[in-house]
């Protein structure tokens, strides 16, 4: 049994947006990780792309990589104390 309290994911405010892997960026130096550039639908034009390390794990715990054109879900999640209520008009 773990000493850490288990956090309930549903208690955290979040938003999930669809995205598409635009391209895979090979590292300049061999010690750097490969990056996946993801275009997030619904984001402002100047802020639409993000780059992340192209290293994920499948359900078996094996390392896998994203492919160009892959459809993904990008979730932004925050602790409740890091948010403020929206005012209604």
DSSP file (Angstrom, degrees, kcal/mol; ACC not computed):
  #  RESIDUE AA STRUCTURE BP1 BP2  ACC     N-H-->O    O-->H-N    N-H-->O    O-->H-N    TCO  KAPPA ALPHA  PHI   PSI    X-CA   Y-CA   Z-CA
    1    1 A X              0   0    0      0, 0.0     2,-0.2     0, 0.0     0, 0.0   0.000 360.0 360.0 360.0 136.6    0.0    0.0    0.0
    2    2 A X        -     0   0    0      2,-0.1     4,-0.1     1,-0.1     0, 0.0  -0.534 360.0-145.2 -85.4 146.2    1.4    3.4   -0.9
    3    3 A X  S    S+     0   0    0     -2,-0.2     2,-0.2     2,-0.1    -1,-0.1   0.678  77.2  94.2 -78.1 -19.4    1.8    6.3    1.5
    4    4 A X  S    S-     0   0    0      1,-0.1     2,-0.2     0, 0.0    -2,-0.1  -0.541  84.4-115.9 -76.3 136.3    0.9    8.8   -1.2
    5    5 A X        -     0   0    0     -2,-0.2     2,-0.4     1,-0.1    -1,-0.1  -0.494  29.4-119.8 -68.9 140.4   -2.8    9.9   -1.3
    6    6 A X        -     0   0    0     -2,-0.2     2,-0.4    -4,-0.1    -1,-0.1  -0.684  24.5-142.2 -81.0 127.6   -4.5    8.8   -4.5
    7    7 A X        -     0   0    0     -2,-0.4     2,-0.7     2,-0.0     3,-0.1  -0.737  10.5-130.2 -91.8 140.0   -5.8   11.8   -6.5
    8    8 A X    >   -     0   0    0     -2,-0.4     3,-2.0     1,-0.2     4,-0.4  -0.802  10.8-150.9 -89.3 115.0   -9.1   11.4   -8.2
    9    9 A X  G >  S+     0   0    0     -2,-0.7     3,-1.3     1,-0.3    -1,-0.2   0.801  93.3  62.4 -56.7 -31.8   -8.6   12.6  -11.8
   10   10 A X  G 3  S+     0   0    0      1,-0.3    -1,-0.3    -3,-0.1     4,-0.1   0.657  92.7  65.4 -72.2 -14.3  -12.3   13.7  -12.0
   11   11 A X  G <  S+     0   0    0     -3,-2.0     2,-0.4     2,-0.1    -1,-0.3   0.620  86.8  84.5 -80.6 -13.1  -11.8   16.2   -9.2
   12   12 A X  S <  S-     0   0    0     -3,-1.3    67,-0.2    -4,-0.4     2,-0.1  -0.760  85.4-118.0 -95.3 132.1   -9.4   18.3  -11.3
   13   13 A X  E     +A   78   0A   0     65,-0.5    65,-2.3    -2,-0.4     2,-0.3  -0.438  50.2 160.5 -61.8 138.2  -10.7   20.9  -13.8
   14   14 A X  E     -A   77   0A   0     63,-0.2     2,-0.3    -2,-0.1    63,-0.2  -0.981  33.6-154.1-155.1 164.3   -9.6   19.9  -17.3
   15   15 A X  E     -A   76   0A   0     61,-1.9    61,-2.7    -2,-0.3     2,-0.5  -0.988  11.1-156.4-141.0 140.3  -10.2   20.4  -21.0
   16   16 A X  E     -A   75   0A   0     -2,-0.3     2,-0.4    59,-0.2    59,-0.2  -0.979  12.7-174.6-120.7 127.5   -9.3   17.9  -23.8
   17   17 A X  E     -A   74   0A   0     57,-2.8    57,-3.1    -2,-0.5     2,-0.1  -0.918  26.0-114.0-120.9 145.3   -8.8   19.0  -27.3
   18   18 A X  E     +A   73   0A   0     -2,-0.4    23,-2.6    55,-0.2     2,-0.3  -0.464  39.0 176.6 -74.8 150.8   -8.2   17.0  -30.5
   19   19 A X  E     -AB  72  40A   0     53,-2.5    53,-2.6    21,-0.2     2,-0.4  -0.948  22.5-139.3-147.7 167.7   -4.9   17.2  -32.2
   20   20 A X  E     -AB  71  39A   0     19,-2.0    19,-2.7    -2,-0.3     2,-0.7  -0.999  25.0-120.1-133.2 133.6   -2.9   15.8  -35.1
   21   21 A X  E     - B   0  38A   0     49,-2.5    48,-3.5    -2,-0.4    17,-0.3  -0.627  30.4-176.1 -71.9 114.1    0.8   14.9  -35.2
   22   22 A X  E     -     0   0A   0     15,-2.7     2,-0.3    -2,-0.7    -1,-0.2   0.911  58.1 -19.4 -80.0 -45.3    2.1   17.2  -38.0
   23   23 A X  E     - B   0  37A   0     14,-1.1    14,-2.9    45,-0.1     2,-0.5  -0.991  53.8-119.5-159.7 161.8    5.7   16.0  -38.1
   24   24 A X  E     - B   0  36A   0     -2,-0.3     2,-0.6    12,-0.2    12,-0.2  -0.934  27.7-149.3-107.2 129.5    8.4   14.1  -36.3
   25   25 A X  E     - B   0  35A   0     10,-3.2    10,-2.4    -2,-0.5    29,-0.1  -0.886   8.7-141.4-107.3 116.3   11.5   16.2  -35.6
   26   26 A X        -     0   0    0     -2,-0.6     7,-0.1     8,-0.2     8,-0.1  -0.464  30.8-102.4 -72.2 144.6   14.8   14.3  -35.5
   27   27 A X        -     0   0    0      5,-0.2    -1,-0.1     1,-0.1     7,-0.1  -0.352  14.3-143.8 -69.9 148.7   17.3   15.5  -32.8
   28   28 A X  S    S+     0   0    0      1,-0.1     2,-0.3    -2,-0.0    -1,-0.1   0.891  92.1  40.2 -74.4 -42.4   20.2   17.6  -33.8
   29   29 A X  S >  S-     0   0    0      4,-0.1     3,-1.6     1,-0.1    -1,-0.1  -0.847  87.0-125.2-108.0 145.6   22.4   15.9  -31.2
   30   30 A X  T 3  S+     0   0    0     -2,-0.3    -1,-0.1     1,-0.3    -3,-0.1   0.756 108.9  57.6 -62.1 -24.7   22.3   12.2  -30.5
   31   31 A X  T 3  S+     0   0    0      2,-0.1    -1,-0.3    -3,-0.0     2,-0.2   0.627  90.9  88.4 -80.9 -12.5   21.7   12.7  -26.8
   32   32 A X  S <  S-     0   0    0     -3,-1.6    -5,-0.2     1,-0.1     2,-0.1  -0.559  82.1-112.2 -86.3 150.4   18.5   14.8  -27.4
   33   33 A X        -     0   0    0     -2,-0.2     2,-0.1     1,-0.1    -4,-0.1  -0.463  28.7-105.5 -80.4 153.6   15.1   13.1  -27.8
   34   34 A X        -     0   0    0     -2,-0.1    20,-2.8    20,-0.1     2,-0.3  -0.495  40.4-142.0 -67.7 145.7   13.1   13.0  -31.0
   35   35 A X  E     -BC  25  53A   0    -10,-2.4   -10,-3.2    18,-0.3     2,-0.5  -0.873   8.2-147.2-116.4 147.6   10.1   15.4  -30.8
   36   36 A X  E     -BC  24  52A   0     16,-2.8    16,-2.0    -2,-0.3     2,-0.6  -0.966  13.8-147.2-109.7 125.9    6.5   15.1  -32.1
   37   37 A X  E     -BC  23  51A   0    -14,-2.9   -15,-2.7    -2,-0.5   -14,-1.1  -0.846  18.7-167.3 -94.4 122.7    5.0   18.4  -33.3
   38   38 A X  E     -BC  21  50A   0     12,-3.0    12,-2.3    -2,-0.6     2,-0.6  -0.938  14.9-147.9-117.3 128.1    1.2   18.4  -32.6
   39   39 A X  E     -BC  20  49A   0    -19,-2.7   -19,-2.0    -2,-0.5     2,-0.6  -0.846  18.6-147.3 -92.0 123.5   -1.3   20.8  -34.0
   40   40 A X  E >   -B   19   0A   0      8,-2.7     3,-1.3    -2,-0.6   -21,-0.2  -0.824  10.3-133.0 -98.0 121.3   -4.1   21.4  -31.5
   41   41 A X  T 3  S+     0   0    0    -23,-2.6   -23,-0.1    -2,-0.6     3,-0.1  -0.491  90.1  25.6 -70.7 137.5   -7.6   22.1  -32.9
   42   42 A X  T 3  S+     0   0    0      1,-0.4    -1,-0.2    -2,-0.2     2,-0.2   0.359  93.1 119.9  91.8  -5.9   -9.4   25.0  -31.3
   43   43 A X  S <  S-     0   0    0     -3,-1.3    -1,-0.4     1,-0.1     5,-0.2  -0.558  76.4 -87.3 -87.8 157.3   -6.2   26.8  -30.2
   44   44 A X    >   -     0   0    0     -2,-0.2     3,-1.6     3,-0.2     4,-0.2  -0.309  42.2-111.8 -60.1 147.3   -5.3   30.3  -31.5
   45   45 A X  G >  S+     0   0    0      1,-0.3     3,-1.0     2,-0.2     4,-0.2   0.863 115.3  48.9 -51.6 -45.3   -3.3   30.3  -34.7
   46   46 A X  G 3  S+     0   0    0      1,-0.2    -1,-0.3     2,-0.1     3,-0.1   0.642 120.0  38.2 -72.8 -12.8   -0.1   31.5  -33.3
   47   47 A X  G <  S+     0   0    0     -3,-1.6    -1,-0.2     1,-0.1    -2,-0.2   0.098  82.0 109.2-123.7  20.9   -0.2   29.0  -30.4
   48   48 A X    <   +     0   0    0     -3,-1.0    -8,-2.7    -4,-0.2     2,-0.4   0.822  64.9  68.1 -72.5 -33.6   -1.6   25.9  -32.2
   49   49 A X  E     +C   39   0A   0     -4,-0.2     2,-0.3   -10,-0.2   -10,-0.2  -0.704  54.3 178.3 -97.5 139.7    1.6   23.7  -32.3
   50   50 A X  E     -C   38   0A   0    -12,-2.3   -12,-3.0    -2,-0.4     2,-0.4  -0.930  16.7-144.6-126.3 157.7    3.3   22.1  -29.3
   51   51 A X  E     +C   37   0A   0     -2,-0.3     2,-0.3   -14,-0.2   -14,-0.2  -0.990  21.7 172.6-125.0 131.6    6.3   19.9  -29.3
   52   52 A X  E     -C   36   0A   0    -16,-2.0   -16,-2.8    -2,-0.4     2,-0.1  -0.899  44.7 -84.0-130.4 159.2    6.7   17.0  -27.0
   53   53 A X  E     -C   35   0A   0     -2,-0.3     2,-1.8   -18,-0.2   -18,-0.3  -0.454  42.4-127.9 -59.4 135.0    9.2   14.2  -26.6
   54   54 A X  S    S+     0   0    0    -20,-2.8     2,-0.4   -29,-0.1   -20,-0.1  -0.438  73.2 110.0 -88.0  63.8    8.1   11.4  -28.9
   55   55 A X        +     0   0    0     -2,-1.8     2,-0.3    10,-0.1    10,-0.2  -0.918  34.9 156.0-143.0 112.0    8.1    8.7  -26.3
   56   56 A X  E     -D   64   0B   0      8,-2.7     8,-2.6    -2,-0.4     2,-0.4  -0.750  32.9-126.1-123.8 172.5    4.9    7.1  -25.0
   57   57 A X  E     -D   63   0B   0     -2,-0.3     6,-0.2     6,-0.2     2,-0.0  -0.984  16.9-141.6-124.5 138.5    4.1    3.8  -23.3
   58   58 A X    >   -     0   0    0      4,-2.3     3,-2.1    -2,-0.4     6,-0.0  -0.197  43.8 -83.1 -83.7-176.6    1.5    1.4  -24.5
   59   59 A X  T 3  S+     0   0    0      1,-0.3    -1,-0.1     2,-0.1    -2,-0.0   0.692 130.7  55.3 -63.9 -18.9   -0.8   -0.7  -22.2
   60   60 A X  T 3  S-     0   0    0      2,-0.1    -1,-0.3     3,-0.0     3,-0.1   0.433 119.2-109.2 -91.8  -0.4    2.0   -3.3  -21.8
   61   61 A X  S <  S+     0   0    0     -3,-2.1     2,-0.3     1,-0.3    -2,-0.1   0.576  72.2 142.3  83.6   9.5    4.5   -0.6  -20.6
   62   62 A X        -     0   0    0      1,-0.1    -4,-2.3     0, 0.0    -1,-0.3  -0.615  57.2-108.7 -84.8 143.2    6.5   -0.8  -23.8
   63   63 A X  E     +D   57   0B   0     -2,-0.3     2,-0.3    -6,-0.2    -6,-0.2  -0.523  45.0 172.3 -70.5 135.0    8.0    2.4  -25.3
   64   64 A X  E     -D   56   0B   0     -8,-2.6    -8,-2.7    -2,-0.2     2,-0.3  -0.907  20.3-138.7-137.6 165.1    6.3    3.5  -28.5
   65   65 A X        -     0   0    0     -2,-0.3     2,-0.1   -10,-0.2   -10,-0.1  -0.924  20.7-112.5-126.9 151.7    6.4    6.6  -30.8
   66   66 A X        -     0   0    0     -2,-0.3     2,-0.3     4,-0.0   -12,-0.0  -0.482  27.9-139.5 -77.1 153.0    3.8    8.7  -32.5
   67   67 A X    >   -     0   0    0     -2,-0.1     3,-2.0     1,-0.1   -46,-0.2  -0.830  31.3 -90.1-109.4 151.7    3.6    8.7  -36.3
   68   68 A X  T 3  S+     0   0    0     -2,-0.3   -46,-0.2     1,-0.3     3,-0.1  -0.357 115.3  26.0 -57.1 138.4    2.9   11.7  -38.6
   69   69 A X  T 3  S+     0   0    0    -48,-3.5    -1,-0.3     1,-0.3   -47,-0.1   0.326  85.9 147.1  89.3  -7.4   -0.8   12.1  -39.1
   70   70 A X    <   -     0   0    0     -3,-2.0   -49,-2.5   -49,-0.1     2,-0.5  -0.373  47.9-129.4 -64.4 137.6   -1.7   10.4  -35.9
   71   71 A X  E     +A   20   0A   0    -51,-0.2     2,-0.3    -3,-0.1   -51,-0.2  -0.776  37.1 174.8 -87.0 129.3   -4.9   11.7  -34.2
   72   72 A X  E     -A   19   0A   0    -53,-2.6   -53,-2.5    -2,-0.5     2,-0.5  -0.834  30.5-128.3-131.5 167.3   -4.3   12.5  -30.5
   73   73 A X  E     -A   18   0A   0     -2,-0.3     2,-0.6   -55,-0.2   -55,-0.2  -0.985  18.7-157.5-117.2 128.1   -6.1   14.0  -27.6
   74   74 A X  E     -A   17   0A   0    -57,-3.1   -57,-2.8    -2,-0.5     2,-0.5  -0.935  10.6-165.5-109.2 120.1   -4.3   16.8  -25.6
   75   75 A X  E     -A   16   0A   0     -2,-0.6     2,-0.5   -59,-0.2   -59,-0.2  -0.908   9.7-163.3-111.7 130.5   -5.6   17.2  -22.1
   76   76 A X  E     +A   15   0A   0    -61,-2.7   -61,-1.9    -2,-0.5     2,-0.4  -0.957  18.5 179.7-108.4 126.6   -4.8   20.2  -19.9
   77   77 A X  E     -A   14   0A   0     -2,-0.5     2,-0.3   -63,-0.2   -63,-0.2  -0.969   6.0-174.4-132.1 142.5   -5.5   19.6  -16.2
   78   78 A X  E     -A   13   0A   0    -65,-2.3   -65,-0.5    -2,-0.4     2,-0.2  -0.950  32.6-103.5-135.4 154.6   -5.1   21.8  -13.2
   79   79 A X    >   -     0   0    0     -2,-0.3     3,-2.2   -67,-0.2     4,-0.1  -0.533  38.6-117.9 -68.8 143.0   -5.3   21.5   -9.4
   80   80 A X  G >  S+     0   0    0      1,-0.3     3,-1.5    -2,-0.2    -1,-0.1   0.852 114.8  57.7 -53.0 -37.1   -8.6   23.0   -8.2
   81   81 A X  G 3  S+     0   0    0      1,-0.3    -1,-0.3     3,-0.0    -2,-0.0   0.617  98.3  62.4 -71.2 -10.7   -6.7   25.6   -6.1
   82   82 A X  G <  S+     0   0    0     -3,-2.2     2,-0.3     2,-0.0    -1,-0.3   0.292  98.6  69.6 -94.8   9.2   -4.9   26.8   -9.3
   83   83 A X    <   -     0   0    0     -3,-1.5     2,-0.3    -4,-0.1     0, 0.0  -0.835  64.9-149.1-124.6 161.9   -8.2   27.9  -10.9
   84   84 A X        -     0   0    0     -2,-0.3     2,-0.1     0, 0.0    -2,-0.0  -0.959  31.5-100.8-127.1 149.1  -10.8   30.7  -10.4
   85   85 A X        -     0   0    0     -2,-0.3     2,-0.3     1,-0.1     0, 0.0  -0.392  38.0-117.2 -66.8 144.2  -14.5   30.6  -11.0
   86   86 A X        -     0   0    0     -2,-0.1     2,-0.3     1,-0.0    -1,-0.1  -0.633  26.5-123.8 -80.1 138.8  -15.7   32.3  -14.2
   87   87 A X        -     0   0    0     -2,-0.3     2,-0.3     2,-0.0    -1,-0.0  -0.661  21.1-136.2 -82.4 137.0  -18.0   35.2  -13.7
   88   88 A X              0   0    0     -2,-0.3    -1,-0.0     1,-0.1     0, 0.0  -0.725 360.0 360.0 -93.8 145.6  -21.3   35.0  -15.4
   89   89 A X              0   0    0     -2,-0.3    -1,-0.1     0, 0.0    -2,-0.0   0.460 360.0 360.0 -80.6 360.0  -22.7   38.0  -17.3
